[in-house]
Amino acid sequence: MPDNVRSVGAGATLNHDGPEDPDFAKVDLRLFALIEGGEQVDDPQPASVSVRCERSKLAALELSVQMSLRLRQAPTGARLEAWQRICDELAAHGIESDPAALHAMRFALVPDAELRTAQQAVWPS
């Protein structure tokens, strides 16, 4: 695991671009790494990846995200590119890493206020 990186995760926001789908929500994920000292190093792209989730299942979004990111497998394609951008940002902080090492670290999903409200609206009673 990279020294000085405590964990990784993704900020999550609802994407309102395009026609609104009453059954599915598009959620944009912006990957980040938390480094020693508590600083968050974000992907320079506004959305690293996006996932589509049934609105009725937004409460379980973290599981959907973990499955979509395939955290148990080495990153490829867009996931690899996103982790590489974060590695490049970490290098600017003097921290060496590689996409596979970041991808394998403890992961946390951080929904914004709007998404958290949408999740609570469908939370099982």
C-alpha positions in Angstrom: 0.0 0.0 0.0 1.2 3.5 -0.7 2.8 5.3 2.3 1.0 8.4 3.3 -2.3 7.4 1.8 -4.8 6.5 4.5 -7.8 5.4 2.4 -9.6 6.1 -0.9 -13.2 6.7 -1.8 -15.6 8.6 -4.0 -17.8 11.7 -3.6 -21.2 10.9 -5.0 -23.7 13.3 -6.5 -26.9 12.9 -8.5 -26.5 13.7 -12.2 -29.4 15.8 -13.5 -28.1 16.1 -17.1 -30.4 14.7 -19.7 -34.0 13.6 -19.3 -35.1 12.6 -15.8 -35.8 8.9 -15.5 -38.5 8.1 -12.9 -37.1 4.6 -12.3 -33.3 5.1 -12.4 -30.9 7.7 -11.1 -27.5 8.4 -12.6 -24.9 9.0 -9.9 -21.5 10.6 -10.7 -18.6 9.4 -8.6 -15.4 11.5 -8.1 -12.7 9.3 -6.8 -10.3 10.6 -4.1 -7.4 9.6 -1.9 -7.1 10.7 1.8 -3.5 11.3 2.7 -1.8 11.6 6.1 -2.8 14.9 7.7 -6.4 14.5 6.4 -6.0 16.2 3.0 -8.3 14.9 0.3 -6.7 14.5 -3.2 -9.5 14.5 -5.8 -9.5 13.2 -9.3 -9.2 16.4 -11.4 -12.1 15.3 -13.5 -15.5 16.4 -12.1 -16.8 12.8 -12.5 -14.4 9.8 -12.5 -17.1 7.4 -13.4 -20.9 7.3 -13.3 -23.3 4.5 -12.2 -26.9 3.9 -12.9 -29.0 2.8 -9.9 -32.7 2.0 -9.4 -34.2 4.9 -7.4 -35.8 2.4 -5.1 -32.4 1.0 -4.3 -30.5 4.3 -3.6 -30.3 3.4 0.1 -27.9 0.5 -0.9 -25.9 2.6 -3.4 -22.6 1.9 -1.7 -22.9 -1.8 -2.6 -23.8 -0.9 -6.2 -20.8 1.4 -6.4 -18.5 -1.3 -5.0 -19.8 -3.8 -7.6 -19.5 -1.3 -10.4 -15.9 -0.4 -9.5 -15.1 -4.1 -9.1 -12.9 -3.4 -6.1 -11.8 -7.0 -5.9 -10.3 -7.0 -9.4 -7.5 -4.9 -10.9 -8.8 -1.7 -12.5 -9.1 -1.5 -16.3 -10.5 1.0 -18.8 -12.1 4.1 -17.3 -11.4 2.9 -13.7 -7.7 2.5 -14.4 -7.6 6.0 -16.1 -9.3 7.6 -13.1 -7.0 6.0 -10.5 -4.0 7.0 -12.7 -5.2 10.6 -12.6 -5.2 10.4 -8.8 -1.7 8.9 -8.8 -0.6 11.9 -10.9 -2.2 14.3 -8.3 -0.5 12.3 -5.5 2.8 12.6 -7.3 2.4 16.4 -7.1 2.3 16.0 -3.3 5.4 13.8 -3.4 3.6 10.5 -2.9 4.3 7.6 -5.2 1.5 5.2 -5.9 0.0 3.1 -8.6 -3.7 2.6 -9.7 -3.9 -1.1 -8.6 -2.6 -0.2 -5.1 -5.1 2.6 -4.7 -7.9 0.5 -6.1 -7.2 -2.2 -3.5 -7.4 0.1 -0.4 -10.2 0.6 2.0 -13.0 2.4 0.2 -15.6 4.8 1.4 -18.6 6.4 -0.4 -19.4 10.0 0.5 -22.8 11.1 -0.8 -23.5 14.8 -1.0 -26.5 16.3 0.9 -29.0 15.9 -2.1 -28.1 12.3 -2.6 -28.2 11.5 1.1 -31.8 13.0 1.2 -32.7 10.8 -1.8 -31.3 7.8 -0.1 -33.2 8.5 3.1 -36.4 8.8 1.2 -36.2 5.2 0.1 -34.6 3.8 3.3 -36.5 0.7 4.4 -38.7 1.3 7.3 
